[in-house]
Amino acid sequence: MIQDFIKQLEKKEDLDFHSMQSALESIMTGEVDDISIEAFLLALNAKGIQETEITAAARVMKEKSLTFPLGDGDHIDTCGTGGSGLHTFNCSTASSFVAAAGGAAVTKHGNKAVSSKSGSADLLLAAGADIAHDRKKLETIFKRVGFVFLFAPMHHESMKYVMTARQKIGKKTLFNLLGPHTNPCGAKRQILGVYQKDLVKTFASVAKNLSMDHVLIVHGFDGLDEITITDSTFIAELKDHTISEYEISPKDFGLSLGTLSEISARSPEDSLQLIREAFSGEKSAVQDMIALNSGAALYIAKKVQSISDGVELSFELMNNGMAADKLASYVRVSNSSVSYTHLTLPTNREV
């Protein structure tokens, strides 16, 4: 069956929803050999991945993930595809703590670095957090902190079947696009960054197909999969089942444009230092960029009426120490001696 799909892709023909679903079901259950998986992914790349194919694949991956509900369902996620190659500090994780300090419930889905020097997992480990938890411990952390980190490889066991093929290919494939759509806690409110502008509209449509509530798909004109401080950002917003598109600039919020060198990080420790300086109230391009992204997160979490209001609140939360307290609280509780099973961290670095 998989060979038929490969031949169709090699003819530059799109797979319909059911065909893509069938292909992914076979791959994610270990029925397909590594050579065929590699051929399938490369043919899909060469043809160009379409909205329907991403939606179908995301549904399969969500079904195969170790999902569990948390809270009242209004929790948010902030993550991206990676892939910019610009090696900036970990803004999505920093903004998650600011949003949590502002009352947002955050289920942060993330991994170790792929395209940057510091992924979410790398940053949290550098801060001293323990990220290898079973479900009971994750629930405890979420209830006590209002923030929990979901280390992707621990929630997507079926990804082991594609690891060899992905490593051999050595470049972005379909699976780089699926991770942000597959939050294990089913977050329906999300800031989702993408590395290419033409993915913004596609991802917004996929989010709508997956019945998301309120999502901002963002792409910085400098190439970042974040709301950037160095340029304008293109956004597709899904809200009330309707997609709208617009651009925002740091100048819209009274902020000066920064430079990529000001927000670059050479290591997880470097990234952590930049974030701690911002959380201590130090004015910088890093603090401004965190405020832009956490402001958007507070907006989709229904804690403020607009991104602008969220940016204003975010600066308050960093300058008054509440964001720093939230990060410290997470590190402390993640290491607490509440009875739970400590799990061994998987070694694979991508979802």
Backbone torsions as a table, in degrees:
resi	resn	phi	psi	omega
1	MET	NA	-45.2	-177.9
2	ILE	-62.6	-31.7	179.3
3	GLN	-65.7	-35.1	176.8
4	ASP	-64.0	-41.0	179.3
5	PHE	-67.1	-38.6	178.3
6	ILE	-62.8	-44.3	179.0
7	LYS	-61.5	-39.8	179.0
8	GLN	-64.3	-43.4	178.8
9	LEU	-65.2	-39.1	179.5
10	GLU	-64.9	-22.3	174.7
11	LYS	-85.8	6.2	-178.9
12	LYS	66.0	30.6	177.9
13	GLU	-100.5	131.7	178.5
14	ASP	-69.6	149.4	172.9
15	LEU	-88.9	137.8	175.9
16	ASP	-75.9	174.5	-173.9
17	PHE	-55.9	-49.3	-175.0
18	HIS	-69.4	-35.3	177.5
19	SER	-65.9	-44.7	179.2
20	MET	-64.8	-40.2	178.6
21	GLN	-62.1	-42.9	179.5
22	SER	-64.3	-42.4	179.8
23	ALA	-62.3	-46.4	-178.7
24	LEU	-68.0	-36.3	176.8
25	GLU	-58.3	-44.3	-179.7
26	SER	-64.9	-43.4	-178.3
27	ILE	-67.3	-45.0	-173.4
28	MET	-80.0	-0.9	175.0
29	THR	-111.8	8.3	174.6
30	GLY	80.6	17.0	-177.7
31	GLU	-85.5	-11.3	-174.4
32	VAL	-113.2	136.1	-179.3
33	ASP	-75.1	161.3	-175.2
34	ASP	-59.0	-39.1	-178.4
35	ILE	-63.8	-41.3	179.8
36	SER	-70.9	-36.7	176.7
37	ILE	-62.2	-44.2	178.3
38	GLU	-60.2	-45.4	-179.8
39	ALA	-63.2	-39.7	179.9
40	PHE	-63.8	-48.5	-177.8
41	LEU	-65.9	-40.1	179.1
42	LEU	-67.6	-39.4	178.0
43	ALA	-65.9	-37.1	178.2
44	LEU	-66.6	-42.2	176.7
45	ASN	-60.6	-46.0	-176.7
46	ALA	-64.7	-36.7	179.8
47	LYS	-74.3	-37.9	-173.2
48	GLY	105.1	123.2	-174.5
49	ILE	-83.1	130.4	-175.5
50	GLN	-104.2	163.6	-177.9
51	GLU	-52.4	-48.0	-178.1
52	THR	-62.5	-38.5	-179.9
53	GLU	-67.3	-40.6	177.6
54	ILE	-66.0	-43.2	-179.7
55	THR	-60.2	-47.6	-179.4
56	ALA	-62.4	-43.8	-179.3
57	ALA	-65.9	-39.5	179.6
58	ALA	-64.3	-38.4	178.1
59	ARG	-61.9	-42.8	179.3
60	VAL	-64.7	-45.0	-177.7
61	MET	-64.7	-37.5	177.2
62	LYS	-64.3	-39.7	179.0
63	GLU	-65.8	-32.9	-177.5
64	LYS	-85.9	-13.5	-177.2
65	SER	-78.8	159.7	178.6
66	LEU	-85.2	85.1	-174.1
67	THR	-87.7	154.1	172.4
68	PHE	-160.4	142.2	-177.8
69	PRO	-79.6	149.5	175.8
70	LEU	-139.7	141.5	172.8
71	GLY	63.7	-151.5	-174.9
72	ASP	-97.2	7.5	178.3
73	GLY	91.0	-3.8	-179.8
74	ASP	-96.3	11.5	179.7
75	HIS	-68.9	157.5	-175.8
76	ILE	-119.9	165.2	173.9
77	ASP	-133.1	148.6	174.1
78	THR	-131.6	109.6	179.9
79	CYS	-155.3	175.4	-178.3
80	GLY	-149.6	178.6	-179.1
81	THR	-79.9	-19.7	-168.9
82	GLY	70.8	-166.5	173.4
83	GLY	96.7	-1.4	-179.3
84	SER	-74.4	-30.5	-179.3
85	GLY	70.9	16.5	-174.7
86	LEU	-96.7	-5.6	172.3
87	HIS	55.5	54.9	177.4
88	THR	-95.3	169.2	177.4
89	PHE	-64.8	163.0	-174.8
90	ASN	-82.0	87.2	-174.5
91	CYS	-72.0	-39.0	-175.4
92	SER	-62.3	-37.9	179.3
93	THR	-73.1	-42.6	177.3
94	ALA	-58.7	-46.0	-178.5
95	SER	-67.1	-27.3	177.2
96	SER	-64.0	-40.8	179.7
97	PHE	-69.5	-36.3	176.5
98	VAL	-64.9	-44.7	178.6
99	ALA	-61.8	-41.3	178.2
100	ALA	-63.6	-38.2	177.2
101	ALA	-64.0	-26.3	178.6
102	GLY	-89.1	7.4	175.2
103	GLY	102.9	-2.2	177.9
104	ALA	-75.4	141.6	172.8
105	ALA	-89.7	123.4	-170.5
106	VAL	-121.2	124.7	170.6
107	THR	-114.1	90.8	-172.1
108	LYS	-83.4	116.0	179.9
109	HIS	-95.6	126.3	-177.7
110	GLY	-165.0	-175.1	-171.5
111	ASN	-151.9	-175.2	172.2
112	LYS	-78.8	167.4	-173.9
113	ALA	-61.0	139.6	172.4
114	VAL	-120.3	-59.7	-177.2
115	SER	-103.0	-9.8	-179.3
116	SER	-113.5	-177.8	176.0
117	LYS	-87.6	-14.1	-175.5
118	SER	-147.7	106.4	172.8
119	GLY	-83.2	173.9	-179.3
120	SER	-57.2	-46.1	-178.7
121	ALA	-63.3	-42.5	179.5
122	ASP	-60.2	-42.9	-179.1
123	LEU	-63.7	-47.1	-177.4
124	LEU	-66.3	-37.3	176.2
125	LEU	-65.0	-39.3	177.7
126	ALA	-64.1	-31.6	179.2
127	ALA	-76.9	-8.9	178.8
128	GLY	98.4	9.1	-179.0
129	ALA	-78.6	153.8	170.5
130	ASP	-100.5	122.2	-176.0
131	ILE	-111.8	3.7	-177.7
132	ALA	-101.1	92.3	-174.3
133	HIS	-129.8	153.5	169.4
134	ASP	-84.6	178.2	-174.4
135	ARG	-60.8	-42.2	-177.6
136	LYS	-59.4	-44.4	-179.8
137	LYS	-67.3	-39.8	178.1
138	LEU	-60.3	-42.0	178.8
139	GLU	-63.9	-40.2	178.7
140	THR	-62.9	-45.9	179.5
141	ILE	-60.7	-46.0	-177.9
142	PHE	-61.0	-44.2	-178.8
143	LYS	-66.2	-35.4	-175.6
144	ARG	-87.0	-29.1	-174.2
145	VAL	-111.0	-30.5	-174.3
146	GLY	82.7	7.7	177.7
147	PHE	-142.1	137.6	172.6
148	VAL	-143.9	143.6	178.7
149	PHE	-102.6	128.7	-179.3
150	LEU	-107.6	98.9	-177.5
151	PHE	-71.1	111.3	-166.8
152	ALA	-50.1	-48.5	-176.7
153	PRO	-60.1	-22.6	-179.3
154	MET	-81.0	-10.9	-177.7
155	HIS	-114.8	-0.1	-178.0
156	HIS	-133.5	67.4	-175.4
157	GLU	-62.8	-29.1	-178.0
158	SER	-69.2	-11.7	177.7
159	MET	-65.8	-16.1	179.6
160	LYS	-61.2	-25.6	-177.5
161	TYR	-73.5	-18.7	-177.9
162	VAL	-110.2	-1.4	-174.2
163	MET	-59.6	-47.2	-176.9
164	THR	-62.1	-46.0	-179.6
165	ALA	-63.6	-41.6	-178.9
166	ARG	-66.0	-40.1	178.8
167	GLN	-65.1	-37.7	179.4
168	LYS	-69.5	-38.6	179.2
169	ILE	-66.2	-44.4	173.8
170	GLY	70.8	19.7	175.5
171	LYS	-149.3	173.8	-175.6
172	LYS	-60.7	138.2	176.3
173	THR	-132.7	-172.9	177.3
174	LEU	-48.3	-38.9	-172.5
175	PHE	-69.6	-21.7	173.2
176	ASN	-67.8	-23.9	-178.5
177	LEU	-89.4	-15.9	-173.8
178	LEU	-87.0	-35.4	-176.1
179	GLY	-48.9	-49.7	-178.5
180	PRO	-62.8	-19.4	-179.3
181	HIS	-92.3	2.0	-169.6
182	THR	-127.5	48.3	175.9
183	ASN	-58.1	123.3	-175.7
184	PRO	-61.2	-23.7	179.1
185	CYS	-94.0	7.0	175.3
186	GLY	67.3	33.5	178.5
187	ALA	-56.0	130.5	-178.9
188	LYS	-108.8	4.5	175.4
189	ARG	-125.5	127.7	-168.1
190	GLN	-157.0	143.0	163.5
191	ILE	-99.8	120.0	-174.3
192	LEU	-126.7	114.2	-178.9
193	GLY	-93.8	143.5	179.1
194	VAL	-128.3	152.6	-172.9
195	TYR	-88.2	-7.7	178.3
196	GLN	-132.7	140.5	-178.6
197	LYS	-62.1	-36.6	-176.6
198	ASP	-70.8	-8.2	175.8
199	LEU	-85.7	-15.0	-175.5
200	VAL	-60.6	-53.9	-179.2
201	LYS	-64.9	-39.7	179.7
202	THR	-60.7	-47.6	-178.5
203	PHE	-66.6	-33.7	177.2
204	ALA	-64.4	-41.2	178.3
205	SER	-67.2	-39.3	177.2
206	VAL	-62.9	-43.4	178.5
207	ALA	-59.5	-40.0	177.3
208	LYS	-65.7	-42.7	178.5
209	ASN	-61.9	-30.1	-178.5
210	LEU	-90.5	9.4	175.0
211	SER	63.4	37.3	174.8
212	MET	-71.2	154.3	-176.9
213	ASP	-87.3	-55.4	-175.9
214	HIS	-147.5	114.7	-174.3
215	VAL	-135.8	138.0	170.3
216	LEU	-112.1	115.8	173.6
217	ILE	-94.0	122.7	-171.3
218	VAL	-125.7	146.9	175.1
219	HIS	-148.7	118.7	177.6
220	GLY	-75.1	142.7	-179.9
221	PHE	-68.6	-9.4	173.3
222	ASP	-87.6	-0.7	179.3
223	GLY	103.1	-7.4	-177.8
224	LEU	-74.3	147.1	174.3
225	ASP	-93.7	50.6	179.7
226	GLU	-147.7	170.4	164.0
227	ILE	-76.6	115.2	-168.8
228	THR	-92.0	159.2	176.6
229	ILE	-99.5	-11.2	-174.1
230	THR	-93.5	-9.6	-173.7
231	ASP	-163.9	-172.1	174.5
232	SER	-78.9	164.3	179.4
233	THR	-127.7	133.1	176.5
234	PHE	-90.2	130.9	-176.2
235	ILE	-129.6	136.9	166.9
236	ALA	-114.3	120.3	-176.7
237	GLU	-107.7	122.4	173.4
238	LEU	-98.3	116.8	179.4
239	LYS	-151.3	133.1	-179.1
240	ASP	55.5	39.9	176.6
241	HIS	66.9	13.2	-179.0
242	THR	-121.9	139.3	179.3
243	ILE	-105.3	126.6	175.0
244	SER	-122.1	152.6	-177.8
245	GLU	-124.3	140.3	178.8
246	TYR	-162.7	171.5	176.4
247	GLU	-119.3	147.2	172.2
248	ILE	-129.2	154.4	178.1
249	SER	-128.8	149.6	174.1
250	PRO	-52.3	-33.2	-178.9
251	LYS	-63.3	-25.5	177.8
252	ASP	-63.3	-20.6	-176.5
253	PHE	-112.9	16.7	178.5
254	GLY	75.2	21.2	-177.3
255	LEU	-106.7	146.4	177.0
256	SER	-82.3	150.7	175.5
257	LEU	-68.9	137.0	176.1
258	GLY	-100.2	-172.5	177.6
259	THR	-122.0	159.4	179.2
260	LEU	-63.1	-33.1	-180.0
261	SER	-65.5	-29.5	-179.5
262	GLU	-72.7	-21.7	-176.9
263	ILE	-115.3	12.2	180.0
264	SER	-81.6	153.6	178.2
265	ALA	-138.7	133.4	-177.0
266	ARG	-88.7	-16.0	-175.1
267	SER	-162.3	167.8	175.1
268	PRO	-58.7	-37.9	179.9
269	GLU	-65.6	-39.0	177.4
270	ASP	-65.1	-43.5	177.9
271	SER	-60.3	-45.3	-180.0
272	LEU	-61.6	-41.3	179.6
273	GLN	-62.5	-43.3	178.3
274	LEU	-61.2	-41.1	-179.4
275	ILE	-68.6	-42.5	179.7
276	ARG	-64.2	-36.1	176.5
277	GLU	-64.4	-42.6	177.7
278	ALA	-63.8	-41.4	-179.4
279	PHE	-70.1	-17.9	178.2
280	SER	-88.3	-0.8	177.6
281	GLY	99.6	5.3	-179.8
282	GLU	-72.6	125.0	-179.1
283	LYS	-73.7	130.7	-177.9
284	SER	-168.0	169.9	174.2
285	ALA	-63.9	-32.7	177.7
286	VAL	-63.2	-47.6	179.4
287	GLN	-62.2	-41.7	179.4
288	ASP	-61.8	-42.4	-178.2
289	MET	-68.7	-39.4	175.9
290	ILE	-60.0	-44.4	-178.9
291	ALA	-60.5	-39.9	178.4
292	LEU	-61.1	-44.9	-176.1
293	ASN	-77.2	-39.4	177.4
294	SER	-72.2	-29.7	175.2
295	GLY	-62.4	-40.9	176.5
296	ALA	-66.6	-37.7	179.4
297	ALA	-65.4	-42.3	178.0
298	LEU	-64.5	-32.4	177.2
299	TYR	-65.3	-49.0	-179.0
300	ILE	-72.4	-19.7	177.3
301	ALA	-83.1	-0.2	178.2
302	LYS	68.0	27.8	177.9
303	LYS	-93.5	-17.1	176.7
304	VAL	-140.5	167.0	-176.5
305	GLN	-87.8	-17.6	-176.2
306	SER	-154.0	164.7	175.1
307	ILE	-61.4	-39.1	-180.0
308	SER	-59.4	-45.3	176.7
309	ASP	-62.6	-37.0	179.7
310	GLY	-66.8	-38.3	177.6
311	VAL	-63.1	-44.4	179.3
312	GLU	-60.8	-45.6	179.2
313	LEU	-65.0	-37.1	-178.7
314	SER	-61.6	-42.0	176.8
315	PHE	-61.6	-40.2	177.7
316	GLU	-60.6	-44.1	-176.5
317	LEU	-67.4	-31.1	175.8
318	MET	-79.2	-41.3	-175.4
319	ASN	-74.3	-26.4	-179.5
320	ASN	-94.4	2.8	174.9
321	GLY	89.6	-3.5	-177.0
322	MET	-68.3	-34.7	177.5
323	ALA	-66.3	-43.1	177.9
324	ALA	-62.4	-39.9	178.5
325	ASP	-63.5	-37.6	-179.4
326	LYS	-67.0	-42.3	176.4
327	LEU	-62.2	-45.4	-179.8
328	ALA	-63.3	-38.6	179.2
329	SER	-64.0	-42.1	178.6
330	TYR	-63.0	-45.6	180.0
331	VAL	-60.3	-43.8	-178.4
332	ARG	-64.5	-49.2	-177.1
333	VAL	-68.9	-34.6	179.1
334	SER	-64.2	-23.7	179.5
335	ASN	-102.5	6.2	-175.5
336	SER	-68.7	161.3	-173.9
337	SER	-91.1	15.9	174.4
338	VAL	-57.2	137.1	-174.7
339	SER	-59.6	121.3	175.9
340	TYR	-161.9	166.9	179.0
341	THR	-92.8	120.5	175.4
342	HIS	-81.4	132.0	-176.8
343	LEU	-107.8	150.5	178.0
344	THR	-78.8	131.5	-179.2
345	LEU	-66.8	132.1	173.2
346	PRO	-64.7	156.2	-178.4
347	THR	-93.3	-19.1	-178.7
348	ASN	-68.8	145.8	-168.7
349	ARG	-108.4	2.8	-178.0
350	GLU	-135.6	156.9	171.8
351	VAL	-103.8	NA	NA
